[in-house]
Amino acid sequence: MGQWKVWNTDGLPVDKALVVWNEAISSAFLDVRTERREHHPVFNARLQSLEAGELCVNRLQAPSYSVAGGGDSTHEWAFINLHHQGTCQLRQHGREQSIGPGDVSLNLGCSPFDFSFAAGLGITCLRLPLALLASRTQRLSDAVARPLPVGAPTQLFVGYAHHLAQSIDALQAWQVPQATHCLMDLLALAVDSHHAPDENTRSSVREALYQRARRFLIEHQGDAALSPLDLAAHLHMAPRTLQCLFQEHHTTFTKTLLELRLLTARQLMARAPQLQVAQVAYRVGFSDLSYFNRTFRRRFGMTPGEQRRSENVS
C-alpha cells in the first residue's frame, strides 16, 4: 500500500492556489477543469490521496468551487462520494442530484459530469475501477446522480464505506483487496436492491470482459514475458477475479494464451514461408523452441517443420 499524498493551498496566492488545486484533483481523480464559484481573496483547500491497490481514497476540504470532466473512455473509474460538510449539485446522464451532509453520491469518469460545491466542502471519495463494478451490476448508470434506494442494503453499504474510508490506514496490504471487493459487492447489492437479479445481463457483462481479455492477449501475445498480472492491471481487476473469469469459460490464462500463440504461429507459417520456424516461434512469444515444437505437435498432430514441408508439397 502506498503513502498518503497531500496537496495544500493554504497561504498561496489565489491564482496559484487554483492551479495547484486543479493539478491535485486531476492527479487524484482524473483530468478535469476546476473553477472557484465565489471570488474570495483566498482559496484554502486540502486534499489527501491514498492508492490502496484497486481502491483510491481521497479526502477533500475546500471552499466553494465547481468541477467538470469525464467523457473520455480512458477514464474508466467509478466514484463513491461520502459527503460530510456543505451542499452541492451533481449533474450527469441528464439528471441532477442535490446533496447534503450525510448523503452519498455516485458518478462515473467515462461520461461528462459536473459538480458544483457550496462553501465548507468536506467529502471523502472512493475511486474504483469501473470494469470491476460493471461485472457486479449493470445498473451503475441508473444509480448515477440520484439517491440510492432506501433500505437495508444501502444502509449496509454506506456504513461499510464510511468504516473502510476511516480505517484504511489500519489494514494490512494483503487485507485491502478483500475489503475493496466487499465494498463493491455491497454497492452492487444496494444498486440492485429494487430489482430482481438479471442473470442474462450479468452474463453479458462477464462475456464482454472475457472478450476484452482475449483482445489484449491477441495484441500482446508476442511478449514472451506477458503474465496474468499484466492482463489484470489492464482490466483493473484482481488476479483472483481474472482467474475466475477464465474459469467461467472453462479455461485458464495459460491455456488461452498458448492456444492463441499456436494458432497465430500456424497462420504465420502459411502466410510467411520466408520465416524460419524459430523466427515464427519467437515472433508469437515462445522463448523455448523445443517447447514450441512439442506444443505445436500436440495441438496440430505434426511438428512445425512437418507442416512447413506439407505446405511446400501442396
CORWO-V333131 format. One line per field, one symbol per residue. ss: DSSP state (2 for helix, 1 for strand, 0 for the rest). psi: psi as a letter, one per 30 degrees, with the letter a starting at -180 (. if undefined). burial: b if it has 24 or more other ideal C-beta (glycine too) atoms within 12 Angstrom, else e. Layout:
BEGIN
ss = ???
psi = ???
burial = ???
END
This chain:
BEGIN
ss = 00001111000002222222222222220001111100000000011111110011111111001111100000001111111110011111001111100001111100001111100011111111122222000002222000000002222222222222222222002222222222222222222000000022222222222222222222220000000222222200002222222222000022222222222222222220000022222220000022222222222200022222222220
psi = kalkkkkkgkfkleeeeeeeeeeeeeefdljlkkkkfkilflijlkkkkkjibfkkkkkkklakllkkaagkffiilkkjjjkellllkkkkhglkkkkakflklklkfflklkkjkllhkjkkkjklkeeeefffkggeeffkhlklkkleeeeeeeeeeeeeeegeffkleffeeeeeeeeeeeeeeeegfgkkkjeeeeeeeeeeeeeeeeeeeefgffjfgkleeeeeeeghkkeeeeeeeeefghaleeeeeeeeeeeeeeeeeefiffkleeeeeeeggkfjeeeeeeeeeeefglleeeeeeeeee.
burial = eeeeeebebeeeeeeebbebbbebbbebbbebbbebbeeeeebbbbbbbbebbbbbbbbbbbbbbbbbbbeeeebbbbbbbbbbbbbbbbbbbeeebebeeebbbbbbbbbbbbbbbbeebbbbbbbbbbbbbbbbbbbbbebbbbbbeeeebbeebbebbbebbeebeebeeeebbebbbbbbbbbbbbbbbeeeeeeeeeeebbeebbebbbebbbebbbeeebebeebbebbbbbeebbebbbeeeeeebeebbbbbbbebbbebbeeeeeeebeebbebbbbeeeeebbebbeeebeebbeebbeeeeee
END
